[in-house]
Amino acid sequence: MPRAEEYVDRVVETDLLVVGSEGAGAQVAIEAANRGVRPLVITKGAIGRTGASQCAGADFNVDGISAKELGFSGDDRDSQERFFSDIIHEGLFLNNQKMVEKYVEYAPKSTKNLLDWGMRVYYYASVHSEEIARGLTSSGKRWVNALRKKFKSMKLPIIEDTMVVDLLVSSGRIAGAVALDFRSGEIILIKAKAVVLATGGFQMAYPFNSATYDLTGDGQAMAARIGVPLIGMEMVQFIPTTILWPPMERGSIITYIFTELDTRVRLLNSLGQRFMSRYDPKMLEKSTKEIVSIASELEVMAGRGTPHGGVYFSMKYLGEEELERMKNGIIGLTKSLGETRYEFKTLLPRLIEFMKKEDIEVSNACHFMVGGIKVNELTETEIPGLYAAGECSGGLWGANRVAAACTQVGVQGLIAGKISPEFIKRVDQEEITPGDVKKIVERIEGPFKREKGMKVEELRRYIHDISGKRLGVIRDGKGIKEAIDMLKEAVEEVPKLYVSDKRSRKLNREWIGCLEMENMLTCLYATAIASSVRKEGRGAFYRSDFVLTNHDNFLKNTIVRVKQGKFEVGFEPIVTTTLPLPKGKMTFEEAVGVATASLVREDANKGV
Amino acid sequence: MEEKKIKVECFRYCPETDDAPYYVTYEIPLAGRMSVLDCLNYIRENLDPGLTYFINCRKGFCARCALEVDGKKVLGCTCEVKGDIKVKPIREDKVIKDLWCKNI
């Protein structure tokens, strides 16, 4: 049998392979290098210019007391215990409490790192209307630029525009990975003692999302393929009032951000009715994200949607003069803050100008993956040497995330960068099984070598139809069952995928698309089967056939495992520490009330 | 309302298989306000899956979709298309394939 090296174009060796270069990945590499191991980062894009981090709002969490220690105004009423409790209520008790403890404990450390590395902050405030201010607001660009600068100053090795396709396991331990270098079209074998996955979400599996093109669930799917369980995959967070139309602005959440800054926006259906009055007469548009999402979806389902299937975001009633004042106010504010982001500086004023005459079509975009790779509070997976940090991991947020994702990735990146070197120093490089490499290389090359079959674009449309219509904001048993059956059919098409443009292996997006498709399908299938067993509504998860939040039967985490190519779904108990789990049943609205008890919510009718 | 059609003249070049660069013109519908990237996406998704260009954030963050459109250097995602356009790579001498260059 040939050696493993003979199946690939290139071989690289490292102590620690970090898959992903942004909020989580860069932090892992920096921390691990500080602890004396040599990391290698492989990223699908370029550092500081890929994934979700660059687009983040971006808010960072620290409790009010630690905020004071970091030099911000802070809040004496706060404590780490209160912060812990708020997060678990917001997650409707599905959170791994050990993970939440670590989040609260490490949040100040990870935030201090970023400040030390030069990330500038706009202001300290309550970002998501929490009663206690816990948010440092910066921008995704400032964040990733600070990380990149630190990373570059340490001269850490990185391979860019390269996708890690599969992980290698020998004797039950991580041995390395196989990757495809987009620019050269070469297949790389990476020998590593440990791997940290920091690959982000799988938003591209949904037709309408607020994410970047590279977020295709690669980490989750790679982990699943080697038998690592996924947790809470039914929990997909949608963000309401995201621009649906026109195409140029599609997926921008600037309209949602705007509703947090200015509360005068009205949502209208195609009949011009302010429909929120029927769903939350008191709070109207200022109701919670979940309620606004569900209400907009119900309007569309009832045939009262916009031409492209959303609702209208309207400010026309304020009059041209007031909108002109608003526009100039925003232009002035962005100038004074030194704001350079396109969405704030250019897009928002343009939209307000546009809204003098027309309304904007908005809808619920797939925004954040609450579930993911099952890890413990130390970011360890079930396979020794494999860690996951950031959005690709699951368990921290339970049923919903309100607190800062930016802090999650920093905290988990810091922990993975601290823990993995301890493991690396104890072990030797595992021997790589040549047969495993051969199989992966064959899988990678399959679509390129096939002369005919199905084009990946065709399959993309098919799975988007499934996820958009059946695994969205409102689900039900019938739709979930259809999704499972249709996804099974889609999985059968994967071995038929072929690349029609065979001019070159270099930068072959069709080829890359085939590999990403398999990952998105794995994630969506996990989402579908996890949705099928959670027969209740909770947090980000809403089923029209089981609307109650049922603490008696469903205070447990869904777990999806792949065994010999077959998916299995089950439940595991929640990891708790100090906060007892509630009993009984609640209406979905009551549960939303529990989840938002820590937020300040004014009556929308006041002063309007 | 009649859908407006526009012509997108696109630079194509694969150094491994082509002797020299050439242009292909695609006719596409202009549906609503569209960016240059929206046009390229339409072509890739409906007409020519091999068309190679960079796309990632779509909102001016990553700044990797730099292109030359009608002689001007722009970002594909934030440049609005109003009529026929001619799309070239940002640096012709740096092309790896079609509109995607080295070091962008």
Interface residues (C-beta under 8 A of the other chain):
Chain A: G45 A46 R49 T50 Q54 C55 G140 K141 R183 T212 Y213 D214 W245 P246 P247 M248 E249 R250 G251 S252 R341 Y342 E343 T346 L347 K455 V456 E457 S500 D501 R503 S504 K506 L507 N508 R509 E510
Chain B: C14 E16 T17 D18 A31 G32 R33 M34 S35 D38 R44 E45 D48 P49 G50 T52 I55 N56 C57 R58 K59 G60 F61 C62 A63 R64 T78 E80 I96 K97 W100 K102
